[in-house]
Amino acid sequence: MQPKIYNDLEFPCPIGYIIKDYIAEKRAIGGKGNTEAKRLREFSKTPYAAILHDELTEEAVNMWLSKRPEDTPAGMRQRYAIIRGLAKYMCRQGYKAYVPDQSCIQKLPRHTYVPYIFSYDEIIRFMIASETYGKSTFCYHKWAQHIIPLIFKMLYCTGMRVGEVVALETSDVDFAAGVITVKEAKFGKKRYIPIHDELRRFLNDYVKERQPTHFLLPTRDGGMYSTHTIYNIFREILYRAGIPFKGKGFGPRVHDFRHTFAVHSLLKWMYDGHDMSTALPRISTYLGHSGLKETEWYLRLTISISPSLGKQINQKFNSIFPKEFQDDKR
């Protein structure tokens, strides 16, 4: 069972065949194209798409980009990026298409959700509760007592995305070198993740006992856990660990383990006296970010927790990091 690729979607508008070709191009250069396929299917079902004929008009683009009551800045950015990508593709192919200007989206904040950064005590409580959950009589299968805790250990100890963890195959882990290969990362990238000796020991012990054949952390029938299932388990473990769930949009979320990994790593490097001028590129590469801009956000989060880090950066690395970091209280 591989992550689903949406090959069977239809685009019920006159330029539907062009959209299909655009999705095919995205996949040919290594992307999954799933998000584009799903969002452009929504676009193709709108009344203003139904009247297009071999052209993507300015009116149709602006209607698609107009703000909706349920919109978040992230959702608007995604919608903008996808329709702009389609427009640029159509221009390359000789069709008439209106390409929206970048300025309309650059004014939107990149992040409105403030990640929940687990304290060290909460991490310990959560991991203990995950062991209890895994041994529950109502759990999915006998190996769940090993697999469920391991999934959450890997999320916290590697900063991987939950979809990357559940999709890992046994062959993706080099147990001798202590390196995980993520073959289908975001943006179709491959990356290598060195792991801590303690996590490697947990994985070694599990593999010797379980001897998984395909997926490293499989379901009872040998398939892949869905991210939805992991999220439901996460919520139950939160309750058992006494960590309150503050509601949708406030967290904690499963993805907050990735944020917590980044912040805790930066804090550890600071307390251990490492050169913080190299911290951002290192964490950026490890997390598989496309550039330092995305990783800078973690630096801001870290400074909000530890103002002394902001002072250190200002004193030692003023020419490397923006001065605004020391004053950023977000």
C-alpha positions in Angstrom: 0.0 0.0 0.0 1.6 3.2 -1.2 0.5 6.8 -0.5 -2.5 7.5 -2.7 -1.9 9.3 -6.0 -5.0 11.0 -7.4 -4.8 9.9 -11.0 -8.5 9.3 -11.5 -9.8 12.9 -10.9 -11.8 14.5 -13.6 -11.8 18.3 -14.2 -15.3 19.1 -15.6 -14.6 22.4 -17.4 -13.5 23.3 -20.9 -9.8 23.6 -19.9 -9.9 20.3 -18.0 -7.6 18.6 -20.5 -5.0 21.4 -19.9 -5.2 20.9 -16.1 -4.6 17.2 -16.6 -1.5 17.9 -18.7 -0.3 20.4 -16.0 -0.7 17.7 -13.2 1.1 15.2 -15.4 4.0 17.6 -15.8 4.3 18.2 -12.0 4.5 14.4 -11.5 7.0 14.0 -14.3 9.5 16.2 -12.5 9.1 14.4 -9.3 6.2 15.9 -7.5 3.0 14.0 -6.3 0.6 16.7 -7.7 -2.1 15.6 -5.2 -2.7 19.0 -3.8 -2.8 20.6 -7.2 -5.2 17.9 -8.5 -7.6 18.3 -5.6 -7.7 22.1 -5.6 -7.9 22.4 -9.4 -10.8 20.0 -9.4 -12.6 22.4 -7.0 -11.7 25.2 -9.4 -13.0 23.2 -12.5 -16.4 22.8 -10.9 -17.0 26.5 -10.3 -19.4 28.5 -12.6 -16.6 30.8 -13.7 -14.5 27.9 -14.9 -17.3 26.4 -16.9 -17.2 29.3 -19.4 -13.5 29.1 -20.1 -12.4 28.1 -23.6 -8.6 27.4 -24.1 -7.9 30.5 -21.9 -7.6 31.3 -18.2 -9.1 34.7 -17.9 -8.3 37.4 -15.3 -11.9 37.4 -14.1 -11.8 33.6 -13.4 -8.5 33.9 -11.6 -9.7 36.8 -9.4 -13.0 35.0 -8.6 -11.0 32.0 -7.5 -8.6 34.1 -5.4 -11.3 36.2 -3.7 -11.4 35.8 0.1 -13.9 33.4 1.6 -15.3 33.3 5.1 -13.4 30.1 6.0 -10.1 31.3 4.5 -6.8 31.2 6.4 -3.7 33.0 5.0 -2.2 29.6 4.4 -5.2 28.4 2.4 -5.2 31.6 0.4 -1.5 31.3 -0.3 -2.0 27.7 -1.5 -4.9 28.6 -3.8 -2.8 31.5 -5.2 0.3 29.3 -5.8 -1.7 26.6 -7.6 -3.6 28.8 -10.0 -0.5 30.8 -10.7 1.4 27.6 -11.5 -1.4 26.6 -13.9 -1.4 30.0 -15.6 2.4 29.9 -16.1 2.1 26.4 -17.5 -0.6 27.5 -20.0 1.6 30.4 -21.1 4.5 28.1 -21.8 2.2 25.9 -23.9 1.0 28.8 -26.0 -2.4 29.4 -24.4 -3.7 32.7 -23.2 -3.7 32.9 -19.4 -3.7 35.6 -16.8 -0.8 35.2 -14.3 -1.7 36.9 -11.0 0.9 39.3 -9.5 2.8 38.0 -6.5 2.2 41.2 -4.6 -1.4 40.3 -3.7 -0.2 37.3 -1.7 3.1 38.6 -0.2 1.2 40.8 2.2 -0.4 37.8 3.9 1.4 36.5 7.0 3.0 33.1 6.5 1.9 31.7 9.9 -1.2 32.5 11.9 -1.1 29.3 14.0 1.2 29.5 17.0 2.7 26.0 17.4 2.4 24.3 20.7 5.9 23.6 22.0 5.8 20.7 24.5 7.8 21.1 27.7 10.3 18.4 28.5 8.0 17.2 31.3 5.1 16.9 28.9 7.2 14.9 26.4 8.1 12.4 29.2 4.4 12.2 30.3 3.3 11.7 26.7 5.8 8.9 26.0 4.8 7.1 29.2 1.2 7.4 28.3 1.9 6.1 24.8 3.4 2.9 26.3 0.2 2.5 28.4 -2.0 3.1 25.3 0.0 0.5 23.3 -0.7 -2.2 25.9 -4.4 -1.5 26.1 -6.7 -4.5 25.5 -8.8 -2.6 23.0 -5.8 -1.6 20.9 -5.5 -2.7 17.2 -3.2 -5.7 17.4 -0.5 -7.2 19.7 2.3 -5.3 18.0 0.6 -1.9 18.7 2.3 -1.9 22.1 5.6 -1.5 20.3 4.5 0.4 17.2 2.4 3.2 18.7 5.1 4.4 21.1 7.7 4.1 18.4 5.8 6.3 16.0 5.7 9.1 18.6 9.3 8.6 19.6 10.3 9.0 16.0 8.2 12.1 15.5 9.8 13.8 18.5 13.4 12.5 18.0 13.7 13.1 14.3 11.3 16.0 13.5 9.8 13.9 10.6 6.3 14.6 9.4 3.7 12.0 10.5 3.1 11.0 6.8 6.8 10.3 6.4 7.0 8.1 9.5 4.0 5.9 8.7 5.2 5.5 5.1 8.7 4.3 6.1 9.6 0.9 4.7 12.0 -1.4 6.6 14.6 -1.0 3.8 14.6 2.8 4.4 16.5 2.3 7.7 20.2 1.7 7.7 20.5 0.2 11.2 24.3 -0.1 11.0 24.8 3.5 10.1 21.8 4.8 12.1 20.4 6.7 9.1 16.8 6.9 7.8 16.1 7.6 4.2 12.9 9.6 3.5 12.2 8.8 -0.2 8.9 10.7 -0.6 9.4 13.9 1.4 7.6 17.2 0.8 8.1 18.7 -2.7 9.2 15.2 -3.9 12.6 15.5 -2.2 14.7 12.7 -0.8 16.6 13.3 2.4 18.8 11.4 4.9 18.2 11.6 8.7 20.9 10.5 11.1 19.2 9.2 14.3 20.3 9.1 18.0 21.9 5.9 19.3 19.0 5.5 21.8 16.4 5.6 19.0 18.4 3.3 16.9 18.5 0.8 19.8 14.7 1.0 20.1 14.3 0.3 16.4 16.8 -2.5 16.4 15.1 -4.3 19.3 11.7 -3.8 17.6 12.9 -5.1 14.2 14.6 -8.2 15.7 11.3 -9.1 17.5 8.8 -8.1 14.9 10.7 -8.7 11.7 8.5 -6.4 9.5 8.6 -7.3 5.8 7.5 -4.1 4.0 6.4 -1.2 6.1 8.5 -0.5 9.2 5.5 0.3 11.4 2.6 -1.6 9.8 -1.0 -2.0 10.8 -2.4 -5.4 11.7 -2.9 -6.4 8.0 0.6 -5.2 7.0 -0.6 -1.9 5.5 0.2 1.7 6.4 -1.4 3.7 9.2 -3.4 6.7 8.0 -2.5 10.1 9.4 -6.1 10.4 10.6 -5.7 7.2 12.8 -2.5 8.5 14.3 -4.2 11.8 15.1 -7.1 10.0 16.9 -4.5 8.0 18.9 -2.6 11.2 19.7 -5.7 12.8 21.1 -6.3 9.9 23.4 -2.7 9.8 24.6 -2.8 13.6 25.3 -5.8 13.0 27.6 -4.1 10.1 29.4 -0.9 12.3 29.8 -3.0 15.1 31.3 -2.1 17.5 28.5 -5.2 19.6 27.7 -6.3 19.9 24.1 -7.3 23.5 23.6 -9.4 23.0 20.5 -9.0 23.2 16.7 -6.6 25.9 15.7 -5.0 26.0 19.2 -3.5 22.5 19.5 -1.6 20.6 20.4 -1.4 18.9 17.0 0.6 15.9 16.0 2.7 18.2 13.8 3.7 20.1 16.9 6.2 17.3 17.6 8.1 18.6 14.6 8.0 22.1 15.9 9.1 20.9 19.3 12.0 18.9 17.9 13.3 22.1 16.1 13.0 24.3 19.2 14.4 21.8 21.6 17.3 21.1 19.3 18.2 24.9 19.1 17.9 25.2 22.8 20.2 22.2 23.4 22.8 23.6 21.0 22.7 26.9 22.9 23.0 25.3 26.3 25.8 23.0 25.1 27.8 26.1 23.9 27.7 25.2 20.2 28.2 27.9 17.6 24.7 29.2 16.9 25.8 30.8 13.6 25.7 27.2 12.1 22.4 26.2 13.9 20.0 27.5 11.3 21.5 25.8 8.2 21.9 22.6 10.1 18.4 22.4 11.3 17.1 23.5 7.9 18.9 20.7 6.1 17.9 18.1 8.7 14.2 19.1 8.4 14.3 19.1 4.6 13.3 22.8 4.3 13.6 24.4 0.9 15.5 27.4 2.4 16.4 29.2 5.6 13.3 31.4 5.5 11.1 28.6 6.8 13.6 27.7 9.5 13.9 31.3 10.7 10.4 30.8 12.2 11.8 28.2 14.6 14.5 30.6 15.7 11.8 33.1 16.6 9.8 30.5 18.5 13.0 29.5 20.4 13.8 33.0 21.3 10.3 33.6 22.6 10.9 30.7 25.0 14.5 31.6 25.9 15.2 35.4 25.6 18.8 34.8 26.5 19.3 33.2 23.1 18.1 36.4 21.5 20.8 38.3 23.5 23.4 35.8 22.5 22.5 36.2 18.8 22.5 40.0 19.0 25.9 40.0 20.8 27.8 37.5 18.7 26.0 37.1 15.3 24.5 40.5 14.6 25.8 40.3 11.0 24.2 36.9 10.4 20.8 37.1 12.0 18.4 40.0 11.8 18.4 42.3 14.8 14.6 42.0 14.9 14.9 38.5 16.4 15.9 39.9 19.8 12.7 42.1 19.9 10.3 39.6 18.4 7.9 38.5 21.2 5.6 36.4 19.0 
